[in-house]
Amino acid sequence: MSQQASAPSGALVAASYAETMGPFDELCTPAGAADGPLRAHWKRLLGAFQQLGGHDLEARRQEARRLFRENGVSYSVTSDGSPGERPFELDPVPYLVPADDWARIESGLDQRARLLDAILKDLYGPRHLLRGGMVPPSLIFRHAGFLLPADGALLAEGHALTLYAADVVRDREGRFRVVSDRTQAPAGAGLALETRIASSRILPNLIRTTHVHRLARFFRLLRDHLAARAPHQKLDPRIVVLAGGVDDPSYFDHAYLASYLGFPLVEGPDLTVRDGRLWLRTIEGLKLVDGVVRRVADRLCDPLELDPASQVGIPGLLQTMRRGEVAMVNPIGAGVLENPGLLPFLPRICRQFLGEELQLDSAPTWWCGSSEGLSHVLAHLHELVIKRIDRAGGSVWGGSLDAGALAEWRDRLRADPEAWVGQAPAAEATTPALVQGQLTPWRAVTRCFVSASDEDFVVMPGGFTRVTPPGEIAGGLSAGLQGVCKDTWVLAADTERHLILWPTAVAEPRQSILESLPSRAAESLYWVGRYAERAEYHTRLARTALRRFQDSRDYGDPSDTGAVAILLRALKVLATGQNGEGAPGTLGGVDFVETTLLETVRDASLEGSLAWTFRRFEAAALAVRDRWSADTWRVVDDIGEALDGDPGFAPSGLAALEATLDRLVAALMSFTGLTMESTTQEHGWRFLMIGRRIERARNLVGLLQATVLREAGDGVEYALLEGLLAANESVMTHRRRYRAALDIGSAVQVLLLDPANPRSLAYQVLGLEQLVAALPREPGQRGMSADQRALLEASTRVRLAEARELATPGIAKGPDAHRRLRLASFLEDVDGCLERASEALDQSYFTHVEPTQQLVAVSLDVGDPVRREPGGE
Amino acid sequence: MRYRITHTTRYRYTTPVTLCHNEARLTPADGGRQVRRRSVFTIEPSPKLFDERTDYFGNQVTYFGVEVPHAHLTVTVVSEVVTEAAPTQLPLGADLAWEEVRERVRAAGDPELRTLHQYVLGSPLAAPAPALRAYGLESFTPGRSVMEATADLMHRIHGDFVYDPTATSVSTPLARVWEERRGVCQDFAHLAIAVLRSLELPAGYVSGYLETLPPPGQPKLVGADASHAWFAVYLPDVGWMEFDPTNDQMPTEQYVVVARGRDYADVAPLKGVIYGGGAHDMRVSVDVRNLE
């Protein structure tokens, strides 16, 4: 016997593979099959993986983990700045779908999309399904997704359902089955793209030689279809991706999809309804919106007609959809299709509506609202997944319940049977997953995506596959989008191979980016600029103070000690925002220095600390996640790492702290470099730069106010000025201008008035004037705007100022003795101008959405009831 | 009867509202025992968009958006409606036993009964409860006709609950009304609806107006009327039969229907979302003038 009835040999495949695999396995045929244990489409790939070996594959998993984190797949912070979940990990071994299997899925999903589209239009239209008794009324009326206000609000022509997702598994015979349908705002399309990108990075040769279907065409068709449905601006439609905000667990997916499709990523407050139409608030005013790719749940979309408590919706949105003024993808109300109780009825509805047999079976499902369904579920509860019909509250795997819990569930189902279904865990097949360097049979569920195109539906040739160990079947598969995922490789048939061009860039060129900048994005970019600069400024200052302190310990020079005390105090003043001038103080020893530095650097709970500033920076950057390149995001990630995982936190870690600060400066500089060199210099970039320049100017002003307004003794002042030049990267500039001669006059010249020094106040102010001159202005505006006036005043003051004069102390005696009054008033005046300029910019360009409130008429029955005859009852 | 109804709602804001979106259900129904001759909206300041449609329940809905800053908003609807007296004899089929109604609704044997199912289910403001079922069973004794039992329920609510306009607001939950045994017309309507639903009978909410008569010898004051609310129960083959527990009677030709739904939330006369506005107060005046 040459054929062995066991799993293929080789250390990569676990020795126990054949024993632990499911009744159907993607890699191996059942033991003893005539054509050998290995399935044909796996032969070449398994060979390639065996050549790589388990160790190498694990290394690639690490590489994928890094890519995911850098690209933000598994990296999220919440709006309050706390770190979010890290949900995903990529198994480098892909999920393979052979061409003939794929043809079945594709055709089945196309049919299912047509069927669901027809059901959707019927439920919000003539309701033949209900009236004709094809589905029980309570199955629809009990479903929270059936929204009465959406009745009659869907487009009668064309597709109502535009973007549809189905979770597909293989059952014990290897047949594909749909476990659930997603129709409101299906998540995961961005993740499918991202896993493809990661897998083509870690397995570049393999994916190229394997003839895997590309995903790009699917997204191009989706984009074309959305554009074609634009009701207004046919030639240049404005389509937005409406996301629920950075706290939404699917935020990455939304941002990625938006950026890939080239649509602006917006949130509720970015949009407003006027004149029955939908508008985007931009720095150039309101712009008409043609289409919305909606990632906000149905119920939250419109506080006027739907949930009044919604903070993420747009009042009047449903009305714009009803009037056909905006193409809504998917239409509000589509959540009614996310109903597992519909599954048992689909074959009949399919025959009725489409005149076809349902091609793709669902996982066997019993609705408890029918008496047969209830008795089946009660009898088989321990082998079923219990789900609510409207997805509220997740699902429960009966097999995980003990006798008491099963009895409780039976009571619960009997008490309210219409709300529940029982579903057989259909994912009984197994697929090879890489577990500690070995292929082990796990279970898989693939989220497939379907998009309407102009004529028909198209199915994305791929998907987002999650795998779980066999023991975790029910919980793992029904849980959210997290855990271990795989890229889904749909293999091309021989005849299609010439169509697959690889490795042409996965990303398509984006649509023209002549989009108007949304106001909220402008505001976020401005704050990214401000926080990035503040972080950099404080890091440099902390580093300077630290180095001076080390000098003072090494040389024992009291001048250094005095200067360090002033610099540390200035650092605290800048960080905490307290107003104060640096008076020569005494240095409280190593402990004091350490405490002050560590606190202002590491303590994220201290407002104004470096860690706090960085969190704000990160949150602002995340709010415009779709605008950053992968490289830029990697840098953001590096900064977080420098702050999070560093021994500088240890109490005795001054040396380590210096290393941390060095790393931070480098990372922040690369962020600056990337935004300078790799960002298109349009309005978004301008707001980023404006934020940066304003912040740098005001930090510099604050630093000088806190340090040099009062004359310190000669030795201390020299050390202090040296420190100030170092903290402002101006040591070289000063040396070129003045050689070694350093006094307050030369320092003021270099730090404040030198227009050629990119760190000087003059440079910031003149730069700001140019930046704001290029911003869009209200049509018909005459003369200067308020921000331009404020900046003109600032630049005039800077240009007219004279260093020697500013440096001279005003009065020789009294409380103001040794105080540089002219410098003080100069700094104060310029700072005032900068403050006015930033307020004016805020007023002109940023979102000022007033809070909304509900008006409810409380007008019922305040009069008397009809008067009755006394004793008439 | 022929009525002219003037329903004015006036909002005042402490700071200007820059934008508001509103939805009104203030146009009287047309059909059944009433004919709507005309109904005209006057909105001040005038809205940028004014749009009318029919909602899921067949009510006329008016959407309007005001896009100029305003410190006041006044919505006046003047309607003319002709009503007919209800037939003195009960229609055929009205003597159906209540259990039979329940069984026919459960069986959902015809298209109309199937779509009625949602009137049996709880809605946010009128959900079934065991205590309500027990209360209802005192009227719904075995084999009793649904009309007779419902009339008895109406009568008991009228007797057991105190009419008290200070007791409740729109947001008072039914549980409190039940506990404190007091409320206003909408509470009594919700209560009756929830009792009927607890017995698996389809019940709905009706909003409208009622011509009030001044005390003998006094002139009728303009604007002293109010919105009113009552309930309806569905009888197969017959249709909706209406009852007013506040006044312990079946609606007469003095009743004008505006809208129907599952509960108040489906028929709120005027709702809106405003941007800005600070604090606001609202005045409503209703005048039902008999033109005959």
Interface residues (C-beta under 8 A of the other chain):
Chain A: R127 L130 R131 G132 G133 P136 P137 S138 F141 R142 L148 P149 D151 G152 T272 V273 R274 D275 G276 P303 L304 E305 P308 P315 G316 Q319 R322 R323 V849 E850 P851 T852 Q853 Q854 L855 V856 A857 V858 S859 L860 D861 V862 G863 D864 P865 V866 R867 R868 E873
Chain B: T9 Y11 T18 L19 C20 H21 N22 E23 K48 L49 D51 R53 T54 D55 Y56 F57 Y63 G65 E67 A108 P111 R114 T115 L116 H117 Q118 L121 G159 Y163 P165 S169 V170 V184 C185 Q186 S207 L210 T212 L213 P215 A224 D225 A226 S227 H228 A229 T246 N247 D248 Q249 Q254 Y264 D266 A268 P269 L270 K271 G272 V273 I274 Y275 G276 G277 H280 M282 V284 V286
